Amino acid sequence: MDSETRALFESRLLTLAQARVRERRLADATHTGSAKNPFCGDEIAVDLRLNADGGLEALGYEAKACSLCVASAELLSRWLEDMQASAGSVAGSVAPETLHALAQSVDLALKGEKEPAGFEALATVRPFRARHKCVTLPFDAVTKALKDQHS
């Protein structure tokens, strides 16, 4: 095993994936989306709860996926919690546009740009282009969820 592969499989990402601390479905979701990676079979479903003003209040997920996908979902969930706790979020919610910007930043980070704060662990995935979709799959599911609204 070369050093890049070793770094990937000994990384903090795997620790996050094994813990699955934030994996749960939301019974009161207002939006739901799912995504599948046709190359490896990863599947993830994401539930969002948006308030009346359209701000994101909660995110839940369920994954039948590799460690990289689960770790990415964990990082995304942790990021939301941090954003809600920060002074920059209004009434504990996060604007969907902020999520879209984060997804773009993560995609650019996988291509060599600086990782967004809290997502530095993704640097170990950068050399493995075939695994980038595993990392971005939770963001794809969020994008689909934001297009869906339960009636």
C-alpha positions as YAML, in Angstrom:
chain: A
units: angstrom
residues:
- id: 1
  name: MET
  ca: [0.00, 0.00, 0.00]
- id: 2
  name: ASP
  ca: [1.49, 3.36, -0.99]
- id: 3
  name: SER
  ca: [1.66, 6.28, 1.44]
- id: 4
  name: GLU
  ca: [-1.31, 8.15, -0.09]
- id: 5
  name: THR
  ca: [-3.55, 5.10, 0.20]
- id: 6
  name: ARG
  ca: [-2.34, 4.48, 3.74]
- id: 7
  name: ALA
  ca: [-3.11, 8.12, 4.66]
- id: 8
  name: LEU
  ca: [-6.62, 7.76, 3.27]
- id: 9
  name: PHE
  ca: [-7.40, 4.63, 5.21]
- id: 10
  name: GLU
  ca: [-5.80, 5.81, 8.44]
- id: 11
  name: SER
  ca: [-7.41, 9.22, 8.28]
- id: 12
  name: ARG
  ca: [-9.79, 11.07, 10.54]
- id: 13
  name: LEU
  ca: [-12.44, 10.45, 7.90]
- id: 14
  name: LEU
  ca: [-12.59, 6.79, 8.84]
- id: 15
  name: THR
  ca: [-12.95, 7.64, 12.51]
- id: 16
  name: LEU
  ca: [-15.91, 9.87, 11.67]
- id: 17
  name: ALA
  ca: [-17.48, 7.20, 9.51]
- id: 18
  name: GLN
  ca: [-17.14, 4.50, 12.13]
- id: 19
  name: ALA
  ca: [-18.78, 6.63, 14.80]
- id: 20
  name: ARG
  ca: [-21.87, 7.60, 12.74]
- id: 21
  name: VAL
  ca: [-22.78, 9.96, 15.58]
- id: 22
  name: ARG
  ca: [-25.22, 12.05, 13.56]
- id: 23
  name: GLU
  ca: [-26.87, 9.38, 11.41]
- id: 24
  name: ARG
  ca: [-30.62, 9.52, 11.87]
- id: 25
  name: ARG
  ca: [-33.76, 10.18, 9.83]
- id: 26
  name: LEU
  ca: [-35.94, 13.17, 10.69]
- id: 27
  name: ALA
  ca: [-39.57, 12.30, 11.34]
- id: 28
  name: ASP
  ca: [-40.52, 15.96, 10.90]
- id: 29
  name: ALA
  ca: [-38.56, 16.58, 7.70]
- id: 30
  name: THR
  ca: [-39.91, 19.19, 5.31]
- id: 31
  name: HIS
  ca: [-37.59, 18.11, 2.49]
- id: 32
  name: THR
  ca: [-36.07, 14.75, 1.57]
- id: 33
  name: GLY
  ca: [-33.58, 13.83, -1.11]
- id: 34
  name: SER
  ca: [-31.46, 10.86, -2.02]
- id: 35
  name: ALA
  ca: [-28.48, 10.18, -4.21]
- id: 36
  name: LYS
  ca: [-26.75, 7.08, -5.50]
- id: 37
  name: ASN
  ca: [-23.29, 6.59, -6.90]
- id: 38
  name: PRO
  ca: [-23.73, 4.23, -9.87]
- id: 39
  name: PHE
  ca: [-20.05, 3.33, -9.89]
- id: 40
  name: CYS
  ca: [-19.77, 1.93, -6.38]
- id: 41
  name: GLY
  ca: [-23.38, 1.54, -5.21]
- id: 42
  name: ASP
  ca: [-23.23, 4.09, -2.39]
- id: 43
  name: GLU
  ca: [-26.68, 5.35, -1.42]
- id: 44
  name: ILE
  ca: [-27.62, 8.17, 0.92]
- id: 45
  name: ALA
  ca: [-30.95, 9.68, 1.92]
- id: 46
  name: VAL
  ca: [-30.99, 13.14, 3.48]
- id: 47
  name: ASP
  ca: [-33.81, 14.73, 5.46]
- id: 48
  name: LEU
  ca: [-33.96, 18.48, 6.01]
- id: 49
  name: ARG
  ca: [-36.19, 20.54, 8.25]
- id: 50
  name: LEU
  ca: [-36.57, 24.10, 7.02]
- id: 51
  name: ASN
  ca: [-38.36, 26.80, 8.97]
- id: 52
  name: ALA
  ca: [-41.06, 29.11, 7.57]
- id: 53
  name: ASP
  ca: [-38.38, 31.54, 6.40]
- id: 54
  name: GLY
  ca: [-36.59, 28.80, 4.44]
- id: 55
  name: GLY
  ca: [-33.67, 28.47, 6.86]
- id: 56
  name: LEU
  ca: [-32.24, 25.02, 7.53]
- id: 57
  name: GLU
  ca: [-32.87, 23.95, 11.12]
- id: 58
  name: ALA
  ca: [-31.97, 20.25, 11.04]
- id: 59
  name: LEU
  ca: [-30.33, 17.66, 8.83]
- id: 60
  name: GLY
  ca: [-30.54, 13.91, 9.18]
- id: 61
  name: TYR
  ca: [-29.25, 11.16, 6.95]
- id: 62
  name: GLU
  ca: [-29.18, 7.42, 6.44]
- id: 63
  name: ALA
  ca: [-26.39, 5.89, 4.39]
- id: 64
  name: LYS
  ca: [-25.69, 2.53, 2.84]
- id: 65
  name: ALA
  ca: [-22.34, 3.71, 1.68]
- id: 66
  name: CYS
  ca: [-18.60, 3.59, 2.01]
- id: 67
  name: SER
  ca: [-16.70, 5.24, 4.82]
- id: 68
  name: LEU
  ca: [-15.86, 8.29, 2.73]
- id: 69
  name: CYS
  ca: [-19.50, 9.04, 1.98]
- id: 70
  name: VAL
  ca: [-20.54, 8.55, 5.61]
- id: 71
  name: ALA
  ca: [-17.65, 10.69, 6.84]
- id: 72
  name: SER
  ca: [-18.67, 13.45, 4.45]
- id: 73
  name: ALA
  ca: [-22.25, 13.28, 5.74]
- id: 74
  name: GLU
  ca: [-20.92, 13.45, 9.30]
- id: 75
  name: LEU
  ca: [-18.80, 16.50, 8.44]
- id: 76
  name: LEU
  ca: [-21.80, 18.15, 6.80]
- id: 77
  name: SER
  ca: [-23.98, 17.48, 9.86]
- id: 78
  name: ARG
  ca: [-21.28, 18.77, 12.19]
- id: 79
  name: TRP
  ca: [-20.88, 21.88, 10.02]
- id: 80
  name: LEU
  ca: [-24.61, 22.59, 10.30]
- id: 81
  name: GLU
  ca: [-24.47, 22.28, 14.09]
- id: 82
  name: ASP
  ca: [-21.50, 24.66, 14.18]
- id: 83
  name: MET
  ca: [-23.27, 27.16, 11.90]
- id: 84
  name: GLN
  ca: [-26.38, 27.08, 14.07]
- id: 85
  name: ALA
  ca: [-24.29, 27.78, 17.15]
- id: 86
  name: SER
  ca: [-22.44, 30.68, 15.53]
- id: 87
  name: ALA
  ca: [-23.51, 34.28, 15.72]
- id: 88
  name: GLY
  ca: [-23.83, 34.38, 11.93]
- id: 89
  name: SER
  ca: [-26.90, 32.18, 11.76]
- id: 90
  name: VAL
  ca: [-30.25, 33.82, 12.31]
- id: 91
  name: ALA
  ca: [-32.61, 32.06, 14.71]
- id: 92
  name: GLY
  ca: [-30.55, 28.87, 14.56]
- id: 93
  name: SER
  ca: [-31.05, 28.31, 10.84]
- id: 94
  name: VAL
  ca: [-28.80, 28.26, 7.79]
- id: 95
  name: ALA
  ca: [-29.77, 29.63, 4.37]
- id: 96
  name: PRO
  ca: [-29.92, 27.05, 1.56]
- id: 97
  name: GLU
  ca: [-27.60, 29.28, -0.48]
- id: 98
  name: THR
  ca: [-24.96, 28.77, 2.20]
- id: 99
  name: LEU
  ca: [-25.26, 24.99, 1.72]
- id: 100
  name: HIS
  ca: [-24.87, 25.36, -2.04]
- id: 101
  name: ALA
  ca: [-21.76, 27.50, -1.54]
- id: 102
  name: LEU
  ca: [-20.33, 24.89, 0.83]
- id: 103
  name: ALA
  ca: [-20.96, 22.12, -1.71]
- id: 104
  name: GLN
  ca: [-19.09, 24.12, -4.35]
- id: 105
  name: SER
  ca: [-16.21, 24.74, -1.94]
- id: 106
  name: VAL
  ca: [-15.93, 21.03, -1.13]
- id: 107
  name: ASP
  ca: [-15.90, 20.16, -4.83]
- id: 108
  name: LEU
  ca: [-13.15, 22.72, -5.46]
- id: 109
  name: ALA
  ca: [-11.18, 21.44, -2.46]
- id: 110
  name: LEU
  ca: [-11.17, 17.95, -3.95]
- id: 111
  name: LYS
  ca: [-9.70, 19.50, -7.10]
- id: 112
  name: GLY
  ca: [-6.90, 21.21, -5.21]
- id: 113
  name: GLU
  ca: [-8.30, 24.37, -3.63]
- id: 114
  name: LYS
  ca: [-8.20, 25.01, 0.11]
- id: 115
  name: GLU
  ca: [-10.73, 23.02, 2.10]
- id: 116
  name: PRO
  ca: [-13.56, 24.90, 3.82]
- id: 117
  name: ALA
  ca: [-13.17, 25.26, 7.58]
- id: 118
  name: GLY
  ca: [-14.09, 21.99, 9.26]
- id: 119
  name: PHE
  ca: [-13.51, 19.95, 6.11]
- id: 120
  name: GLU
  ca: [-9.70, 19.77, 6.20]
- id: 121
  name: ALA
  ca: [-9.83, 15.98, 6.55]
- id: 122
  name: LEU
  ca: [-10.95, 15.81, 2.91]
- id: 123
  name: ALA
  ca: [-7.40, 16.56, 1.80]
- id: 124
  name: THR
  ca: [-6.59, 12.84, 2.10]
- id: 125
  name: VAL
  ca: [-9.16, 12.06, -0.62]
- id: 126
  name: ARG
  ca: [-7.80, 14.55, -3.16]
- id: 127
  name: PRO
  ca: [-5.37, 12.11, -4.89]
- id: 128
  name: PHE
  ca: [-8.17, 9.55, -5.39]
- id: 129
  name: ARG
  ca: [-10.31, 11.07, -8.15]
- id: 130
  name: ALA
  ca: [-12.44, 7.94, -8.38]
- id: 131
  name: ARG
  ca: [-13.53, 8.52, -4.77]
- id: 132
  name: HIS
  ca: [-14.49, 12.19, -5.11]
- id: 133
  name: LYS
  ca: [-18.12, 11.26, -5.89]
- id: 134
  name: CYS
  ca: [-18.25, 9.34, -2.61]
- id: 135
  name: VAL
  ca: [-17.44, 12.56, -0.76]
- id: 136
  name: THR
  ca: [-19.83, 14.78, -2.73]
- id: 137
  name: LEU
  ca: [-22.79, 12.35, -2.62]
- id: 138
  name: PRO
  ca: [-24.29, 13.79, 0.60]
- id: 139
  name: PHE
  ca: [-24.20, 17.25, -1.00]
- id: 140
  name: ASP
  ca: [-25.96, 15.88, -4.09]
- id: 141
  name: ALA
  ca: [-28.69, 14.48, -1.83]
- id: 142
  name: VAL
  ca: [-29.04, 17.85, -0.06]
- id: 143
  name: THR
  ca: [-29.38, 19.60, -3.42]
- id: 144
  name: LYS
  ca: [-32.14, 17.19, -4.42]
- id: 145
  name: ALA
  ca: [-33.82, 17.62, -1.03]
- id: 146
  name: LEU
  ca: [-33.87, 21.39, -1.42]
- id: 147
  name: LYS
  ca: [-35.74, 20.92, -4.71]
- id: 148
  name: ASP
  ca: [-38.34, 18.73, -2.95]
- id: 149
  name: GLN
  ca: [-40.97, 19.94, -0.53]
- id: 150
  name: HIS
  ca: [-43.35, 17.67, 1.32]
- id: 151
  name: SER
  ca: [-46.96, 18.64, 0.94]
...
